[in-house]
Amino acid sequence: MPKIVLHEFPGGAGVPSVSPPCTKVELALRLARAEFKVRQVRSGAEARRVSRTGRLPVLEIDGERIADSNLILDRLETLFPEAGLAPDDPQQRVVDRLWEHFATDAIYWTGFALRWVNPPTREIFLDALFGRASWLTRRMVRLFFVPAQRRRAEIHGAGLKDAGTLLGEVDRALAMAETGLAGGPFLQGRDRPARGDLALASLHVQAGFRGRREPLLERLERRPALVEHLRRTLAACGIDGPAWLTPTSTP
Ligand SMILES: N[C@@H](CCC(=O)N[C@@H](CS)C(=O)NCC(=O)O)C(=O)O
């Protein structure tokens, strides 16, 4: 077996990583029952040391480092063909990949802008992520990191949208996912998760990050099919998930 190390940002309280792409890769590794080690990366500077792109996740396979969650999953598909990361049917494979890109490369930015740019939702997130950090760290985050993240969000367009537009995008994405799940427990009526399911779950699991109530959590709770999809996807990966997902805490 190859020696596999996942370099990712930490998560907490049942969420593998605060980063959806890192979470997606961890879910894929777990779904594939791969043996791997996690190396938690705690700063942007550290991420730049480990990643050619400066971004995480990075998956190290026998010393070779691959950045970008989509490319990593391509490799995992080859390494673990029996894991079913991609559907066998070619038509389903295409649709599955579109779901993955929709979650990882499009709606990701809506969530990013809600976390880093839109003031009310940004404050909830910053409190969850840095609430317990030192005064100096929190100051540095606000002075340097938040503006840098805002610039990134603006380059991608999401940072220029107002709260109503962003939340409207979230609502439409959730409605699409609900429609996509109408035929069965996983996307396209499948009975096991594939890459698209992992990508959606890696976003939805971020709701209520570290026990905070935020708009995504309220919206998911109104859509039991999506909560059930998240629960089943995480269960297939051997993860219980955050407390709000446990049957007793779900209305
Ligand atoms: N498209 C990339 C996105 C990777 C990405 O943007 N990662 C963020 C975390 S979610 C990152 O590493 N940010 C580093 C930083 O902000 O310093 C993927 O799917 O892997």
The ligand as an ORCA input file, in Angstrom:
! r2SCAN-3c Opt
* xyz 0 1
  N     -10.067     24.313     -5.872
  C      -9.195     24.003     -4.778
  C      -9.456     25.008     -3.670
  C      -8.438     24.922     -2.554
  C      -8.586     26.110     -1.614
  O      -8.968     27.226     -2.020
  N      -8.243     25.867     -0.356
  C      -8.304     26.899      0.652
  C      -9.006     26.360      1.901
  S     -10.698     26.008      1.570
  C      -6.893     27.293      1.061
  O      -6.002     26.486      1.033
  N      -6.677     28.528      1.487
  C      -5.380     28.919      1.985
  C      -5.381     30.270      2.518
  O      -6.446     30.877      2.478
  O      -4.336     30.712      2.982
  C      -9.470     22.576     -4.309
  O     -10.559     22.040     -4.616
  O      -8.592     21.966     -3.704
*
